[in-house]
Every structure is written in C-alpha cells, then in structure tokens.
Amino acid sequence: MFSFRLRTTRGSGLKKDNREGHEGVWRHRVRSCLQRLWPFSQRGKNLTKASQGQDHTDQGKSSSDTQDTRKPCRHSDISSGTVVKLVNNLVPSLQKGDPSFVPAFLSTYRRFATTLQVLDLLFLRYSYFTADSEEDEQVKNTLCSFLETWIDKNPEDFCDPSDLLPLEYLKAYLSVYMPHCDLSVRVKKLLTQLEEERAKDSQAKDEEDSDLGRHTSSDLEIEWV
C-alpha cells in the first residue's frame, strides 16, 4: 500500500504572508499570458473541487478518455487539502534528499489529480521569489530538477501533440520566473517540435479528407452517367 510522508515546508522567501501580499503580482504577470490556456477565473473552484479527483461526468466514457490530462484517472478519497500538502512537499523532499517521495508521487498522482491541476498548485506555491536570494535560487534549481524529472519519467503528460496545454502552461511559467534556465530552453524546443508534428498530422488529415471527397464526387458522377 502506497503512502506519503507529509512534511511541513519552510519559508525560503516563500512564506505565507509573502504569498498573500504578492498574489496580485502573480495574477497580473502570469494569468494575463495564460488566460487562454487555463480558466483562471475559476481557480478557487479548481483547487478545491478538481483536486479531489472529481470525475462525475466521465464515468461512462472509455478508458482512453480517462487518460486526458484534464481528467483524473479514477475517483479518490484524498481531500483537496491533502493534495495541496503533497504538491507542496515535492520540492522540500528533494532538498532533504528523500529518494522515494517524488517517484511515488509521479507514479500515483493521476489517481487524485490531473497534470494541469498539479502544475496549477505547484506554480501557485512558487509564485513569488525574493530578488538576490540564494535560498530562493536553490528553490528554483530544485523546482527545475523536479519538472525535468517529471518530463523524463512521465513524457506522456507533456508530449501529446493533441493536448499541448500542460507544456504551454509550463513554458509560460518558466518564461516569467526562470526565462534563462536550461529547462525553459528545452520546453520551448519541445513545444515547437510538437506543434510542427500536430500541424503535419492536421495537414495529412485534411489531404485525406480532400481525397475522400474527390472519390465520393467521382462515384456520384459515374452513377449519373
């Protein structure tokens, strides 16, 4: 039976009072460029209801639908507060050298949350950094390390050409807070590659539909002769 060890996190320039005082900065700088990606106006509802793994509308759908990054895989009894604690412990667990927490989380989180929901909670947690803070620079490095591990271990969460929202969300966050890090460069290249792949697939489908239309038209002409 899998279990998480919950730890409380410390400030490192990210204390609760700072998060509250600078929430307006987060909303202004990030929500403006991500508004088309994620319904931020419903953030409060998403962080409570969605994080509980509610999937009432998808009970009758096929198993392929449940793999959508916007839907949890199945129901879970984990509360929204527990989900927040788990996400908030990701970076501290790496800083403390815990070798098991992150792999366990990445292998099981879809039972109670989606990729977008975890990103939303993670980016809200780390929405403010103190300038010229060595401690916060360490937090940034650790956060990048976690995100790189996530992409490497669960590439399907970010590399689906039919659903690039998680990768676009990640790119937007990194562009604001860590624009020059290696991960930001990697994400931009990956997104460009997947967009090109999606465009090719779309073009191929259009050509296939066009060919089908021509064949159908020819068949009708033959019948009228």
Secondary structure as GFF3:
##gff-version 3
##sequence-region A 1 225
A	DSSP	alpha_helix	16	21	.	.	.	ID=ss1
A	DSSP	alpha_helix	23	26	.	.	.	ID=ss2
A	DSSP	pi_helix	27	31	.	.	.	ID=ss3
A	DSSP	alpha_helix	32	34	.	.	.	ID=ss4
A	DSSP	three_ten_helix	40	42	.	.	.	ID=ss5
A	DSSP	alpha_helix	43	48	.	.	.	ID=ss6
A	DSSP	three_ten_helix	50	52	.	.	.	ID=ss7
A	DSSP	three_ten_helix	56	58	.	.	.	ID=ss8
A	DSSP	three_ten_helix	65	67	.	.	.	ID=ss9
A	DSSP	alpha_helix	80	88	.	.	.	ID=ss10
A	DSSP	alpha_helix	90	95	.	.	.	ID=ss11
A	DSSP	alpha_helix	101	108	.	.	.	ID=ss12
A	DSSP	three_ten_helix	109	111	.	.	.	ID=ss13
A	DSSP	alpha_helix	115	125	.	.	.	ID=ss14
A	DSSP	alpha_helix	134	153	.	.	.	ID=ss15
A	DSSP	three_ten_helix	155	157	.	.	.	ID=ss16
A	DSSP	alpha_helix	165	177	.	.	.	ID=ss17
A	DSSP	alpha_helix	182	224	.	.	.	ID=ss18
###
